[in-house]
């Protein structure tokens, strides 16, 4: 069962939005958010310190970094499957989200003080077994699951946060298919779907 979101005081500089990834300490955001921001700052030539002493940062992990500015998405890049230390994954994805998301222009130094970062750390992917699309839809948990859809060379994912704007499972899956380059009403026995949960932390101020 999904735990209730934990809201930290604004003075702490971040909020804990969810804590599904139990192997991380509840205050991991105090380490991960400055780490992500420092990686972006370094690319811009701005001094911004961050600690990397926590031993759990050396464990392999998969993360997504979301950059927002003026309340709007500014970049979002991540990793679905662990392949490097969590610290390296967060740094790499932070830089990619800020400067390499093809939907947006690279972040400018003047924007650094105005952006807000969110770090999501993913659980292991859980492949779903289903008989048809309706069966797959029944297994999705709105507000909880991130979803990966794969078909041949087509693939896409939505973080659990997307349920905030797409609340119905059928619409969620249709949008995911469209994102993967497939028709929203497409279905085939070769479709593969996996779900995951995230632990996520968001800055409340830079």
Secondary structure, 3 states (H helix, E strand, C coil): CCCCCCCCCHHHCEEEEEECCCCCCCCCHHHHHHHHHHHHHHHHCCCCCCCCCCHHHHCECCEEEEEEECCEEEEEEECCCCCCEHHHHHHHHHHHHHHCCCCCCCCCHHHCCCEEEEEEEECCCEECCCCCHHHHHHHCCCCCCEEEEEECCEEEEECHHHHHCCCCHHHHHHHHHHHCCCCCCCCCCCCEEEEECEEEEEECCC
